[in-house]
Every structure is written in C-alpha cells, then in structure tokens.
C-alpha cells in the first residue's frame, strides 16, 4: 500500500487487516483500530524503511521501465539477433543432416548378394563349342578363342561339362582321372589359360563334379577288381550273388555261372544295374553304364579322395561346382531284401529305368551328409582365400525333393521349365510350373531357372523357334539365377542324327527302333558361328563328331549380330535388363494366366522402376487384361519386346494397348506412386 504523504510503499495491504464481525451489532473497540491510527502506523514503517541504508535493503530487481530502457541498447539488440540466427542455423542444419541420411542410406538393410546370384550362367558342352585343331571335336583352346562372344552376351559365369580324362563311353561322365584333362580337350596348361582368361574378362568358372561313379578304367577300379582285400577293394559297391538255396531267385539266372544279382535295381540307362565280375566272383553296382561303376561312399577313404579332388580344382582357381548325379550317391545297403516296387507308369517296359519306383537307390539320408561335407570344404577354402565357392546340385525333377537339397547346397537345379513342350504349351501350364517352384522354395533361399541342357531337347525344337525370344525373357527375368545353354541365344534347333551316326550310349542301348526317343545327341550338335563351309565356323573339317544342323547358313551368330531384333540381340538386351535391381532383388507377382498369356511383374522399392512382363506362349493372338494387383500403375514405357507393334521407348497404356501374337513378348517399365 502506498503512503500518499511520503510516496513510498508501506508493504502492508488493507486486505491483510482482519476485520472481526459485529458482535450483537456493536463495535468491539478493544480489537479494531481506527483507520487513521492504522494509516499513521503504516506511514511510520514506510519512513523507517526509506531511511534504512541501501546495503541493508534486499534487491527487488529493475522496474519495467528500466528493463525496457536497457533492452533497447545496441549491444542487447545484437545479442538477441545473434542468438535467434544461431538457433535457426543449428535447427536447419539438423533437419538437412537427417534428410541427407535418409536419401543416401539404404531404405531397408539387406545382405549383399554373391556373384552367383547376380550372374547369368552359360553352359558350354566343350565337345561342341569350338574346335581349334581340326579334329572335329571342340576343345579348351577353342573356348578361349570365343570368349568375346560370352562377354558380349553379358553373362557372368561359365559352366563346363566334363573335361577330365575319360575313355568317353559317356562323353566325359565316365572319368578315369579326376585331376587330369583329357587330351581330346587339350592339356592342363590349356585349362590354366582358360581359367586365367575367364577371370581377366570378369567371368567365373564352374566345373562338373561327378562323385557317384568313375570309369571302369580308373586306377581305383582296376585295383578294386583284382582283390577283395587290397587297399581299393571297398572303393566300389561289391555284393555277392543271391544264395538261391536260401532266397527266392529267378529261374532264368539261378542256374547260370554268375547266379542272380542281389536285387531288381535298374540302371538309369536301362537293364540291370548289377554287373558280374569273374575276377572277384561278385557283382558291382552301376547306376549308369556298366563302364561306370558306383563308388562306395560309405568308405571313409573314398570320401577323403573326393574332397582332395575338390581341393585340387579349387587350387586351380575354380569358382564353383555343379554336382552331377548326386541323388544316386548312396543306396540302401540291405541289398538282398530291398527290391524296388513297380512305378506303374504307363508306356514303360521292365528294362526301362522308370519301370520301378527308386525308393532305395535315390535321395538317401547319407547323400545329404556327403553334400554337407563338401559344403564345409567350400566354406573353409573360401574363408582361407576370401572367395565364394558356389555349389549347384543336379537334383531330382520332383520339386519337393529338390527343395531338400537346398538344406546342404546353394542351389538345386530347377528343371520345371524343361517340361515346356507339346504337352505344356499354354499360359496356364507355364503358370503352374513357375508357381509350384516359387511356392516351394524355402525362405531366404535363391531360386534358379533352366530351359535347356545337354540331356534334353532344345527348347526351340520343343516349342518352336518363334517362341525362343519369349522363353529367353522368361528365363532371364524370373527371380533367381538363370542358366542358359550354348546355342539357345540364337535359337538353335535339335539336329537330326541317324542311328548309324548316333554317339550317345543312352540312345544306342535301345536299338534302331527306339534310339531317337532316348538319344541326347540332337541337342549336342556343334555351335553355329557363321555361314561358312564346311561346319558353320565350328571347325575346318566337315567330319565333326556330330553333324552340324542344316540351317546353319541362316541361323548363326554372325548373321544375327547385324539384325536389330534378332534372337541374339534380344537375348543380350534381356541380360542387360536383368542387371537392374528390380530383377535381381525385387519381388515377383504372378498374374492370372490365360490359355495363351503368361504375365508377371517385378517390383523392388519406391523410387526404383517396376516392370510388367507379358508373353504369348499360345497359338493365337490375345489382348492382355490389365490387373492393378500386378501392375499398380497402368501407364508405362516399353523397354524390351519381340514381335509386337511396339518399339522400345514407346509409351503404353497397359489397360488398352497390349495385344500379343504367338511368340510375342513385351516388358513395360512403370513406377509406383
């Protein structure tokens, strides 16, 4: 309260004075002071406070006017502006740093892919790729001379069918020395030159590994046949004949000198898988030719020998192995009591492999143990050398069985697309083949695709040449690692081979009436490089190991190089397209198929393009029915095509513009907004 007389604050408020209530309507003078007395008392207090020395008074702060006066001084104005600017500078810097980190960082953490996941694999059948010495058979020096073709294709790895020392009863799959090169292909020096040349050009090298059997001319078998108790006696599967006095026997064999074989098992090439040896007075197992005796992988020494073979080639710079015939690696050892049951497959005869259901000779538990041991070899070698060794299994055609091999190897070959042909020539059938595999593949496992190889007819012959580019789009743009077969990039066809000229023992085993049904020669014909005589640039002799396809003057690499939309140049453009993140890493959405069309999209992440792939595998034209669940945006740009009315770079409305004729395909790029 202010003392008006002295102009000072008294520090006492009227509100602090308590006024007692009236008592019976009278004023209680003993308790209530008069207003004048109170005012005089307060004035005296204010005067005493005023006279008090400043050093004894508490600091009450500046008045509002004083604060305003100081705040307008130049120093304080500048200080406020400096703080204001500094605050916003720091704030905006933090915002910019966060935005930069978001932009430059991966949207989602992901593991780095290995070379075999980002590569296109190209299978070479060495006998048929390029002959360098005029003997009519391809060789390693010939392959070296054609490496620029492989680089031009854009592939990342070469897989060679067997090049090891062999009597060639099964063209290299009957090995007489695992660590030597057969002279027909060249020398170890030639191999080393090939390996170095491939690596210099950025290409990896995958070799065939054939652990199930050897040649009967292998030193191990020669020694094993001599005795039942030498160092190699148990390297192979030897079993005594059936004791017909104790066991049921077929009367046809019971009275013969060699007696009856242990059981009814059949060779993959037909007839019994047991062969009698007079030298040992026993049967030995051969699940292929009788010249290909099965190794006994129950023997630790055999397993050690196989691991040494792998290390030998790893030390030569090999980047991986395709493991051949591995599903027959082990068999049930209760030989006398394990006849295999009938398969009841139609149109098979008792001497044919598929006449039986091979429950005792394929996919045995021990087989997976052996593959796991080889994987350990690859892993330890890779750790020592800072390399990544890939393992690929030639597994079963049955999808669920093939998946079991993913537990012990990087990939099990996917043979689904080998079923494409006269009986599977529609969008719905193709959709089923692809969906079955993609549904079955284990999480975090890498898929793969194959449309042709040395054991099956060429896809251009199975479906028709007009479909070859569309099938290349299928092979190269589905998720996973594609493996192409030499010559498919130019749509080579199967060659007609007479019985007299047939080389394949599988076909010869069935005689002149059935050889064509079983022979694998037609897909193994020499590569067609150019139009020159006598053998399409493959060799300077007309006496090639198999005849050259008669259409070589029009179907060859040289001719197709100069044609913009040739099968070859389309193949190259698709390989290049596959290198994009959406195809290497992206998800896959399959469209609802029709009898003629098969379609799918590949999608990675926002900011990356997505792609719609549509192919016509049917026998008539059809309009594509746009599906927003497959392609989230209907406007796009053509980036690859064959046979359509489009050109690369054209804008396309996927709802109205896409009509495809048989063998046509189109790839449309679009973005998800």
NORPE-V247386 format. One line per field, one symbol per residue. ss: DSSP state (H for helix, E for strand, C for the rest). phi: phi as a letter, one per 30 degrees, with the letter a starting at -180 (. if undefined). burial: 1 if it has 16 or more other ideal C-beta (glycine too) atoms within 10 Angstrom, else 0. A space follows every 50 residues. Layout:
# NORPE-V247386
ss = ???
phi = ???
burial = ???
This chain:
# NORPE-V247386
ss = CEECCCCEECCCCHHHCCCCCCECCECCCCCCCCHHHHHHHHHHHHHHHH HCCHHHCCCCCCCHHHHHHHHCCHHHHHHHHHHHHHHHHHHHHHHHHHHH HHHHCCCCCCCCCCHHHHCCEEEECHHHCCCCCCCCCCCHHHHHHCHHHH HHHCCCEEEECCCEEECCCCCCCCEEEEEEECCCCCCHHHHHHHHHHHHH CCCEEEEEECCCECCCCCHHHHHHHHCCCCCCCCCECEECCCCCCCCCCC HHHHCCCCCCCCCCCECCCCCECEEEECCCCEEEECCCCCCCCEECCCCH HHHHHHHHHHHHHHHCCCCEEEECCHHHCCCCCCHHHCCCCECCCCCCCC CCHHHECCCCCCCCHHHHHHHHHHHHHHHHHHHHHCCCCEEEECCCCCHH HHHHHCCCCCEECCCHHHHCECCECCHHHHHHHHHHHHHHCCCCCCCEEE CCCCCCCCHHHHHCHHHHHHHHHHHHHCCCEEEEECCHHHCCCCCCCCCC CCCCHHHHCCHHHHHHHHCCHHHHCCCCCCCCCCCCCCCCCCCCCCCCCH HHHCCCHHHHHCCCCCHHHHHHHHHHHHCCHHHHCCEEEECCCCCCEEEE EEECCCCCCEEEEEEECCCCCEECCCCCCCCCCCEEEEEEEECCCCCCCC EEECCCCCEECCCCEEEEEECCC
phi = .cdddcibddibcdddcdcdddciicdcddccdddddddddddddddddd dddddcdddciddedddddddddeedddddddddddeddddddddddddd dddddddbdbdddddddccccbdccedbcacccicibdaddddedcdddd dddjdcacccdebdeadidbhjdcccadcbcdedckbdddddddeddddd ciccbccdbcddabddcdeddeddddacbcdcdcdbdcbddddddcbdbd ddcecdedicdeacecddcjidccbdcddchbccdbdbdddbdddcddde dddddddddddeddddjdclbccdhddcdbbdcdddcbdddddiddicce cceddccddcbbhdededddddddddddddddddchbbccbbcdcddddd dddddddbbdbcecceddddledbbbddddeddddeddddddeiccdabb caadcbddddddcjedcdddddddddcddjcdcccejddcidcdcdbddd cdcdddddeciddbeddcdceeccdedcdacddcbiidacbdcddbdded dddccadedddccecdedddedddddddddedddcddbbddddbdccbba bbbcaejcdcbccbbccccadaddcebddcbdbdcabdcaaaicddbejd dbcddbccbbceidbbcccbccc
burial = 00100001010000000000000000000000000000100110010000 00000000000000000000000000000000000000000000000000 00000000000000011011111111111111000111111111011011 00111111111111110111111111010011011100011011101100 00111111111111111101100110000001111111101100000010 00100000111111111111011111100101111111111111111010 01100110110011001111111111111110001001010000000000 01101101011111001101100110110000000011111111110010 01111101111111111101000111111110110011011000011111 11110101111111111111111111111111111111111111101000 01111111110000110111111111111000001111100001111110 01001110110000011111111110110101111101101011011111 11110001111111111100010101100111010111111111010001 01010011011111111111000
